[in-house]
Amino acid sequence: MTSKYASWDKIYRDNPLHTLGWELGRLRLVLVELLKKNIIQKGKILDICCGAGKNSIYLAKKVFSVIAINISLTAIGYAKKNKK
């Protein structure tokens, strides 16, 4: 099994975030709705494929314990930058 790390990291390095279809630049509305309706209870969250971290950061600010991971270190760099 081979890793696609280099391909995904290149995508994040070579393209502005707003051009990546999965990077909405805003929260996923379904996530906000689930939280408003108390369907998701406070606790630990694992955000796999967190991208630039919008949802992870939002959840952390809502007092969830969040672990965010992504195959691209460049994406993680965006998430760390957005956290500030």
ZIGI-V848447 format. One record per backbone hydrogen bond with DSSP energy under -0.5 kcal/mol. NH is the residue of the N-H (numbers start at 1). CO is the residue of the C=O. If there is no record, write none. Layout:
nh	co
NH	CO
NH	CO
This chain:
nh	co
8	4
9	5
10	6
11	7
12	8
13	9
14	10
15	11
19	16
20	17
21	19
23	20
24	22
29	27
31	28
32	28
33	29
34	30
35	31
36	32
37	33
38	35
39	34
40	34
41	39
45	65
47	45
47	67
48	46
49	69
50	47
50	69
53	50
57	53
58	54
59	55
60	56
61	57
62	58
63	60
64	59
65	43
66	64
67	45
69	47
73	71
76	72
77	73
78	74
79	75
80	76
81	77
82	78
83	79
84	80
84	81
